[in-house]
Amino acid sequence: MNREENSGNELDIENEEFMEWKHNTQPLLFKRVNTTSQIAIVGSNICAIESLDYEIVENELFKQDWRSRKKAEIFQYVILKWGFALLIGLFTGLVGIFNNIAVENLSGFKLLMTTNLMTNHKYFKAFAAFAGCNVVFAAAAAALCAFIAPAAAGSGIPEVKAYLNGVDAYSILAPGTLFVKIFGSVLGVSAGFVVGKEGPMVHTGACIASLLGQGGSRKYHLTWKWLRYFKNDRDRRDLITCGAAAGVAAAFRAPVGGVLFALEEAASWWRSALLWRTFFTTAVVAIVLRAFIQLCSTGRCGLFGEGGLIMYDVSAAAAMYSGADILAVILLGTIGGIFGSLYNYLVDKVLRFYSILNQKGAAFKVCLVIIISLLTSCCAYGLPWLATCIPCPTDESISCPNTDKSGNYKSFQCPPGYYNDLASLFLNTNDDAIRNLMSTSTVKEFHIYTLFIFFAAVFCLGIITYGIAIPSGLFIPVILTGACYGRLVGRLFETISKLDTGLFALLGAASFLGGTMRMTVSLCVILLELTNDLLLLPLVMLVLLISKSVADIFNKGVYDQIVTLKGFPYLEAHAEPYMRQLVALDVVSGPLITFSGIEKVGNILHALRTTGHNGFPVIDDPPLSDAPELCGLVLRSHLLVLLKGKVFSKDRILAGEEIFHRLAVFDFAKAGSGKGIQVEDLDIEEEEMDMYIDLHPITNTSPYMVVETMSLAKAAILFRQLGLRHMCVVPKSQGRPPIVGILTRHDFMPEHILGLYPHIKSHNL
C-alpha cells in the first residue's frame, strides 16, 4: 500500500502533528465548475456519508496560536499521546479478557448441560436445552444490534478501514456501538454461530481509541486544556490506528501481528512515529493478557483456563519436509485460493440479499437471526448422528471420552470406550474445534468423511451467518473452514507426504485466509504467533503467496468487497488505468461557490443554508489586491463559528487584531461525537445581514492545488497520500478566474467518472 512516509526526530514529528486543529465536516459529495469570484448558489448532489479533515489548516488564527505555544505545552501534548496509547492498550486488553471469560463460561455452561443430558440418554431434552440456549443468546445479540446500535453488526473491520481512509460514516465509532459490540459479540459467539469475536475486537479497539480521543466534552465538563489538543481528525486517526492494532493483539495474542495488520490492511497513511506508538500499544495488550492468563490458570475465572485465549500450539510436530511435501503444499494453496475466492463471491451475494431483507425493520432482523440460530443448532446437534462411533485410543494418558466442555473425544450417543469424532467438532466452541483440528500426532482421530461433512457444514454456515444483525467476525470461520480443509488434504495425501495432519490443518487455514482476506505479511506473523512454530515459516509464506495470487484472479478481498457493498467512498492506493486518459478539469463539476475576502453576512448565511458544501474558495478582488487572486479555502465549520461570534463590521474593512481577542483557536476545533455548531443555531438579526465579515483570519492560505492539466491518475494518488478533503484546481493560463474548481473524494469515485464518461473504461480495456 502507498503511504506517506515521514522521517526525522520524534519530537519534530510530534511538533508537526501539534499544528493540526481540525474542524467540522460536511457531506462529502459535491460538484463544482468554472466561476468567477461572484457568488453563484445552486443546489448540489449531497451524500449522507461525510469525509474527514486530515489536512493541517494554516490560517492566521492557527499561526498566532502556534507562535504563542511554549515548549512545555508541546511536551505535554507528546506525553499525552503516549499516555493515550497506554490507555488504549490497557482497556482493549481488559475487554479481550472479559470477552474470553464470558464466552468460555456461557458456552461451557451450555455444552456441559447438553453433555450431561446426553449422558443420561435424554436426547430430546439435550437438543431442547442446546437449541434453547443458542436462541436466547442469539435473540439477545440481535436485539442489541437491531434496536440500539445497527452499526455494530458485522465484523467492523471494513468500517475501521474506511474511517482510516478518510470516511466518517454515521455512528461507526459511537459509544453505543462500542457497548453493543462487546456484549453482542459475547452473546453471538456463545450462541454457537460460526462467527468469531476476533473481527469485532478490531472494531472494539477502534471505538475505545475514538472515545479517548474525543478531546474532552463540554456536556460532561471534561474540558481540560490538554484534552483539547485532540479535537482534530488527524490525531484521532492515529489513535484509532493504535486501537485497531490493539484489537488484533487482544484477539489473537499476536502483538507484532496486530501492528502489521494495521499497516497492511487497516491504515491508509503510515509513518515511523505511528509505528512506535502502535507497537507500544500492542505490547501493553500482551502484558495485560499474560497477567490475566496466569491468574485464570489457577481456576479463578470459572471455566476459563489456559485455552480460553486461542493458542494452537503445533510446535510438537516435526516440521521436516521433502519435495513431495512441497508439491502437496502448492496444491493446497492453489485450491485454497479458489475456495477463498468462491467464499468471497458467495458472501457478497448473501450480503446483498440480506441488505434487502433487513430493510423490513428491526423485528425482521431479529427473526432472521433466530432462524439462522435454529438452523445452526440443528446442524450442530443433528449431523453428529451420521457419524459412527470410534474406539478410544489405548493411550492411558488420554481422557476418552471427554466429560468436560471441550476436548477431542466427545462421547455423544456412543457407549463407554467410544467417541463421536463429528460431535467433537460440532459440540465445542469454534476455538476448541480449531484446536482439535490442529492437534498433532492424531492422524486417525477424524474420519475422512467426517472432515468432508464438517467442511461443507461450516463453509455454508459461515457464509449465511455473516451479514445477520449480530457482531460477527470472519477470521475464525475462515480459519475453522481452512483447518478442516487442510486436515482433509493431509489425510488424502498421507501416503505420499510425511507432514503431520495438524500441520496440514494450519497450512489449510493459511490458504483460506490468504484466499479470502488477501493479506500476506500480517497473516503470516499472526499464524506464527498463534501456533508457536517458526519452523513452518517457509511453508506458511508459500501457501499465503500462492492462495492470494490465485484468488486475485477472480475477485477482490472480502473486506474490500464489503466496503464497496456498504457504499463507502474508499480511495484505493492505486489509480484506475482509465484515469490516465483524463485530466483534473475533466471531472470538475459544479457549481463552484466562492466568497470575497471581506464578504456580506447575508451572502455567507444564504450559501450555508442552501448548500451542504464544506469548503469555499476565498478570492481577493481589488482594492484588496491588484487583480483577482486566490486567497485560500475556508471551511464551513469555521464560518459557523465566526458567524456565531458576530465579528461583524458595517464597512468593508479588515478585522485586524479584534478577532484574536474575541475568538480563540480552540473555538474552531472539531467537535467530537457531538454535532458542533449548525446553521440552525445561528441567531443573525435582519440588520446584520448587510454587514461585512473578514474571512482572512480563518482562511487556509496554503490549500493543496493542482493545475487543471494534471492527469487524474496523478491527482488521485496525491489526494490519497496527503489525506485531503479538498484539492483546488487552478488554471494553467493567466487572465482567467484564479480557481476553476475543487476536487473532492467523490470526484475520484469510479461511479462518478464513468457516469461522466461511460465509454472510457471499455476503450481503455
N, C-alpha and C positions, 0 to 999 in steps of 0.2 A: 504494500500500500504506500502511496505517496504521502509523505507527511513533512510538515515544516520542521526543520532541524535548527535548534539554537545551540550556540556554544558559548563558553566563557565562564566567568566566575559565577558561583551560585548566587551571591548577593546581588551581582549585576543583573542576573536573570530575574530575581525576585523584585528588584527595583523597577525593571521594565513592566513586570506584571502589576506593580502597585499603581502604575499610571493607567488604570482601567476603571472608569466609572460608567457602567452600562445603564441602559435606560429601557423604558417600557417598549415592548414590541407591538406590532400591529399585524393584521392578516397579511400574509406574505405575497399573495398572488395579485400583482397589479401590473399594468402595462403603460408604456409612455411612448410619445412620438416627438418629432421636432416641434419646437415652440419658441417664442421669444420670452423676454422677461416679464411680459404681462401675464396676469393670472388667467388661465383658461380652465374652468372647472367642469368636468364631465364625469359621469359615473364610470366605475372600473369594475373589472371582474375580481371578486374577492373570495379567498378560501378561508375556511374556519381554522386551519392549521397555521400557527404562527412560526416565525423564524427567530433565531436567537442573534443577539448582537455581540459578536466576538471581537469586533474592531475597537481599537482604542480611539476614543473621541477626543481630539485635540482642539479644544476651544479656549477662549480667553479665561473663562472661569476655571477650567481644569488646570491651565498653565499657572494661574495665580495661586491656586491651591497647592500645586506641586512645589512651587517656589517657597511656599511657607512651611513645608514639611521639614521636620527635624530628623536627624539620623536615628534618634531613639524611637520615633514613631515608625520608621521604616523597619527597624529591627523588631519592633513589636509585631508588625504585620507578618514578617517572615516566621517568627516564632509561633504565631497563631496558626499559620498554615500547617506547620509540623504538628502542632497540638491537635488540630482537626484530623490530620491523618492518623494520629494515635487513637482518637476517639472513634473514628470510623472503623478501624481495625478491632478495637475493643468491643463495640456494640455489635458489629457484624459477627464476630466470633461467638458472642453470647447468644445471638439469635440462632446461629448454626447449631450450637449445643442444645438450645431449647427445642428446635425443630427435631433433632435426632432423638432426644429423650422422649418427646411427646409421641413421635411416630412409633418408636420401638415399644412404648408402653401400650398405646392404643391398639396397634397391630398385634402385639403379643397377647393382650387380653382376649382379643377376638379369636386368634388362632389357637390359644390354649383351650378356650371354651369349646371350640369346634373339635379339637383333638380329643378332649375328654368325652364329649358326646359320642364321637365315633368309636372310641374305645369301648363304650358301653352298648355299642350296636344301635344307638338311637340316630339312625342316618337322616331321617326326615327332620328331626329337631336340630341336628347338626347343620343341615343346609339352611333351615329357617334362621338359626342364630347367625350363621355366617353371612347370608344374604341380608338379613335384617340390619346387622351392624354396618355392613357396607352401604346400604341405602340411607341409613340415618346420617352417617358421616358424609356421604356424597350430597345429600339434600342440604345439609348444613353449609357445606362449602359452596354449593351453588347459590344458596340464598344470600350468603355474604357477597358473592360476586355480582349477582343479578340486581340486588336491591341497594347495596351500599357503594361498591366500587367496581363497576364493569371493566375499568381499565386494568384491574388486577388479574383478569382471565388470561390464560396462556402462560408462556414462559417469561415474558417481559424482556428478553434479550433483544428482539427486534426494536422495541420501543427505546431501550437504552442506546442501542446502536444508532437509531435515528436522532435521538437527542444529542449525542456526541458529534453528530454530523451537522447539527445546527437547526434541527426541527424541534419545535416546542409544542407537542400535541397536548390536548387538554387533559390535565389531572394524572398524567402518567407517573409523576413522582410525588403526588399529594400524600399527606399524612394518612388519609383514609385508605389510599391504595396500599400503603405500607402495612397497615393493620390487617387488611383483608389478605394481603399476600402471605403474611406469616401464618395466620390461623387457617386460611383457606388451603394453603399448601399442606399443612399438617393433616387436615381432615381429608383432603383429596388423596394423599398418598396412603393414609390409614384405611381409606375405603377400598383399597385393593386395585385401584385403576392402574393400568400400565402407563404410569407417568412417574416423573421424578421430582424431587424437591431441589435439585441442583440448579436448573434453569431459573426458577423463581428466586433462588438465593442471590443471583446476579442482580435481579431487579430489586430485591430487598436491600442489598448493599448500596445500590444507587439511590434508593429512596432515603436511606439513613444519611448518606452524604448530602443529598439535597436538603434534607431537614436541618442539618447542622450548618449548611452554607446559605441559609436564608438571609443572613446579615442582620439578625435581630427582628424584633416585632414590636410595633407601637401598640398593637392591640393587647399584648401580654406584658407590656412595659419592659421589654428586653431591648433597650436602646443604648447599650454600652457602646462607646465610640469605637472600640476595636472591632466589634461585630460589623459595623457599617462598612468596613473595608471590603466585605464580601458581597456587597449589593451590586454585583455585576455578573454577567453571564460567563465571562472568561474564567474567573476564579471558581465559579460553580461547576463549570465543565471539568476543571482539573480535579475537584473533589469527587465528582461523580465517576470520573475515570478510576480514581482510587477505590471508590465503593464497588464498582463492577469487578475490579481485580480481587478485592477482599471477598466478594461473594463466591467467586470460583475457589479461592483458597479455603473458605469455610466449608464449601460443599464437598470438595474432594481431598482436603488436607494436602493441597498442592500449591504452596505459596509461589514458587517460581512459575508454575503453570498459570497461576492467576495473573501474574504480571504479563506473561507472553500472550495470554488470551486477550487482555485489554489492548495490547499493542497490535496483535494480528487481526482481531475480529471486531472489537468494540470501538476503539478510538479512531477518529479521522485525523487527528492532529496530535503530534507527539514531540517531545524534546527531552533532553537529558535530565533536567531538574524534575520533571514529572516522573521520569523513570525511578529516580531515587526515592521520591515520596511514595510512589506506588509499591516499591519493594519494601519500604519501611512498614507500610500499612499491612501488607500480606504477612510480614514477619511477626507483627503483633497478633494477627489472627492465628498463626501457627502456634505461638506461645500460649494463647488463651485455650485453644483446642487441646494442646498437650496437657495443660494443667487439669482441665476438666475430665479428660480421658483417664488420667491417673486416679482422679477422685472417684469416678464412676466404676472403675475396675474393681473397687473394693465392695461393690454391691449397694452403694448408697443412692443409686439413680433408678431403682426399680428394675425393670427388665433390661434396661440399657447396660451394655457392657463394652468390652474392648472392640467388639464387632459392630457397634452401633454406627460409628462413622465409617463409611465404606473403605475397605482396605482389602485388596485382593492379592495376597502375598503368593507369588508363584516362584519365588527365588529358590525354593527347594528342588525344583525340577532342573535337570541338566539342559543347558541351552547350547549344546553342540549340534551343529547341523552340517549336512552334506549337500552335494549338488541336487540330489533328488528332493531334499527338503526345500531348497531354493525354488525349484520348479513348482512344487506344491504351493509355496507361499505366493509366487507370482500369479498362479491360477486363482488362489484365494482372493488376492487383491483385485484382480480383474473382475471376477464375478461379484465381489463385494461392491465395487464401483457401480456395476449395472444395477444391483439390488438397491443401492443407495439412491441412485437417480430415479428408479421406479418408486421408491418410498417418497421422495420429494414430489414427484408427479401426483401420486395419489393423495398425499397430504394437501396439496394445493387444491385438488378437486373437492375434497371433503370440506376444506375451509370455505370454499366458495358456496358450497351447498348449505353449510351451517350458517353462513352470514345471511342467507335468505331466511332460514328458519328463525334465527334469533331476532329478526325484525318484528316478530309477532308478539314480543313483550317478555317481561321478566319471568312471569309464571311459566311460559312455554320453555324458557331456558332451563328452569328447574326440572320440568318434566322430562326434557331431553337428557339431562344428567342422570335422572333416576332410571330411565330406560337403559342407558349405556351401563349403569351400575348393575342392573339386574342381568344384562347380557354377560358382563364380565364375571359376575358371581356364578352364573350357570356354567360358563366355560371352565372356570377355576375348579368348581366342585364336580361338574359332570364329566369332563374329559378324562380325569384320572380313572374313572370306572372302565375305560377302554384298555388300560394297561394291565399287564399280567403281573402277578406277584413274583418277586425275585428273592432267592435265598440271601440272607445276610452274609457279609464277609466273615470268614473264620477268624480274622484278627481280633483277639480279645480286647485290644486297646480301643477298638471302635465301638461306639454305642449304637446298636442297631436292634430294633428300630428306635428312633429318637422319641423321647417323651416330652421334650421342651418345644418351644415355639419354632425353633429353627433346626437346621441340620440336613445332612444329605440323605437320611434314611427315614422317610415317613411311612408308618405302617398303613394308614388309611383303612381299607377294608381287609387287609391281609392278616393271616393268622400269625401267631408268635413265631419269630425267627425269619420272617419275610418282610420285605418293604415294597412300596409302590414308588417307582422312580419318577413317574409323571406327577404324582402328588408332592414329591419332594421339591419340585419346581413350582407348581401352582400354589400350594398351600404354604407359602413362605412370603416374606417381604421381597420386593424386587431386588434389594441389595443382597439378601441371603441367596436368592436364586442365582444371581450372577456369581456369587462366591462359590456356590455348588458347581456351577458350570466350569469355573476356572480352577477348581480343585485339581491338584496334580496327583499322579500315581493312582488314579482311579479310572483306568481305561474302560472297563466294562460296567461301570456304575450305571450308565444310562444306555438303554437300547437305542438302536438307530431309528426305529420307527417312533420311539418316544421323542427323540430330538426333532424328527420331522413334524410331529403333531404340535409340539410346543413352539417350534419356529413359526409355523403357519398361524398359530393362535395369537402369539404376541405380535407378529408382524401386522396382522389385521387389526387387533385390538389397539395397538399403538397408534395406528392411522385414524381410526374412527373416534378415539378418545381425545386426541389433540384437537382443540377447537371448541370443545364444550365449555360451559361457563364455570370453570374451576381453574385455579392456578396450577399449571401443568408444565413440567419441563420435558425436553426431548432427549436430553443426554442419556438418562437411564433406560428409556425404552429402546433407544438405538444401541446402547451397549448390551442390553439384555438380548435383543434380537441378534446382534452380531456375534455375541459369545456363543449362543446356541448354534448359529450357522457355522462358526469356526470349529466348534467341537464336533459337529456333524461331519465337516470336511475331514477333520482329524481321524474320525472313526472310519471314513471311507478310504483314507489313504494310509491306514495304519500298517498295511503290508509293505509299503514302499518308503514310508517316512518314519524316522526314528524320533521325531519331536513328540513330546508329551501332548496328550489331548487338551490338557489345561492350557498349555502354551498356544495351541491352535485356537482355543476359545479367545484368548487375549488378542491374537492377531486377527481373528474374525471381527471382534469388537472394533479394532483399529480400522479395518477395511470399511465397516459400516459407517463409522464416524467420519472417515475421510470422504466417503461417497455421499453422505447427506450434508455435512456441515462445511466441507471444502476447506478445512484448516489443516495445517501440517505441523508446524513447529510447536504451537501451543498444545495441540492434542498429543503429540509425541511425548512432551515433557509431563503432561498430566497423567498419561498412562504409565509412564515410568515411575512417577511418584506414587501412583495408586498401587502398583504391583511390586515395587521394591526389587526390580531385576534389571540392572543396567546391561547385562549380557545380551538382552533381547533388543537393544537399541538399533542395530543394523536392520533387523527384520521388521521392526515396527516402522522405521523410516521408509523402508522399501514398500511395505504394504500401503502406508499413507500416500506416498507419491503415486503409486500405481492406481489406487482406488480414486483419488482426486482427479487424476488425469483422465481416466476413463469416464467418470461421471460428468466432467466438464463438457464432454462431447454432447451430452443430451440436454442438460438444463443447468440452472444456477443453484447455488447452495440454498438450503431450506430457509435460513434466516433472511437471505436476500429476497426470496420469493414471498415471504410473509411481509416484509417491508413494503414490497410493491403492492401486495394484496390489500394492505391496510391503507394505502393511498398516501404514504409518507413521501414527500418530495425529496428523496435521498439523492445526493450528488455522489456519483461514482468517482473513484480515484483516477480514472482514465476518461478521456473524451471519446464519444462515439465517432466512428470513421466519417460519417456524413457531415459532422461539424466542420471538417476541414474545407468543405465546399462553400461555407458561409462565413460572413464577417459579422462583427458585433452589431453593426447597424441593421442587418437583415432581420434580427429578431426583436429589435426595439419596437414596442407598440405603445399606444397612447391612451389617453393624453398625458402629457407631462405638465405638472403644476409647479410653478416657480414663484418665489417671493422676492421682493426687493429687500435690500439690506435693512432699510427702515420702512416697515410696512404698516398699513392700516389694520387696526384691531379687527374691524368688521370683515376684511378680506380673509384674514387668517382663520377667524372663527367659522366663516362660511365654508372654507376649504376643509376644515376639520370635521364639520358636520355632514358634509356631502360626500366625503371620500373616506376610505379606510387606509390611505397611504401612511407609511411610517417615516419616509424620508422626503424632504422637499429641498431642491436646489435653491440657493440664495444667490442672487445676481445683483451686483452693484451697478447702478446706472449713473450717468452724470447728474448732479455735480459731485457725487461721491467718488467717481473715477472718470478718467478721460474718455473711456469707451465702455460699453457693457462688458463686464468680466465676471467670471465665476468666483464668488467669494467662498463657497463651500456648500456643505449639506447640513440641514438642521433636522433633528428628529422630532417626531410627533410628541413624544412624551416630554421633551424639553419645552416645546411650545405650550403645552398644557400647564406646566409648572410656571412658566413665565407669565402666562395669562392669568393664572390664579393669584400670582404675586402682584399683578396690576402695576408693573413697572412701565407706565404709560407716560406720554408727553403730548401736549397739544400741538407742538410744532414738529416738523420733520428734522430732528436733530439726534446726534449720537448720545447715548445714555451716559457715557463717561464712567466715573467711579461709583455712581449711585447703586448700580446693580450688585456690586461686590459687598455693599453694606446691607442690602435688603435680602439677598439670597446667598446661600452657601452651596458648595459643590455637592454636599450630601442631600440637598433638596432635590437634586436631579438624579440621584442614584436610583437604580431599577428596583421596583418593588419585588418582594419575594413571592410567596404563594398568593398574596393579595392582588387586587386588580390595579392598584395605583389610581392616579387621577384620571377621570373620564370627562368627556366633553360635557356630560350632563351635570357634573359637579361644579362647573364654572358659573359664576354669577356676574355677568357683564351687563352693566347698565346701558340704556339706549344712547345716552350722551357719550359713553366711552367707545362706541363703535367707530366713531370718526377720529379717534385719537390714534397716535402712532406708537409703535414699539420697535426698539432697536434689537435686531436679531444677531448682530455681530458677536456679542459676548458668548452666545450659546451655539454658534455655528462652527461645525468641524471644518477647519480651514485646510485640512490635508486629507480629503477623501481619496480613495484609490480611483484613478482614472485610466482609461484606455482609449486609444484613438479609434475612430469609427471603422477603420480598415483592418483592425486586428482580426485574425481568424477566430471564429467562435470557439474552436477547439482550444486554442491558447488561452482565451479569456476564461473558459470553463475551468481549466487547470488552475489558473491564478485565483479564481473565485473560491475554489475549494481549499487550496493550500493556505490561503490567507484567512480563511474563516469569515468571509464577508457577508454582509446583509445587502449592501448596495454597491454597485460598481458604476461610476459615472462614465458615459460615453461622450467624448468631446470631438469636435470637428477637426478634420485634417487641415483645412484651409482657413485663412482669415476672412473677415468680412461676413461671417455667419454668426448666429447666436452661439454663446460660449459653451453651451451644452446641448446635445442633440437627443439625449435620453438617459435612462437609468436601467441597468440590468439587475434583475433580482433572481433569486433561486428559481422562480417559475420560468424564467426565460431560457433556462438551460434544460428544462424537462423535455424528454423526447415527445411527450404528448403535445406540448406547445409548438415545438419546432416542426414536427411532422404535420401538425394541423395547419401551419402556415405554408409548408412546402411538402404536400403529401407524396410527391413522386421522387423526392430526393434520395430516399433510402433505397428504393429499387434501382435507381440509376447508379448509386454508389456500389451496390452489390453486383 
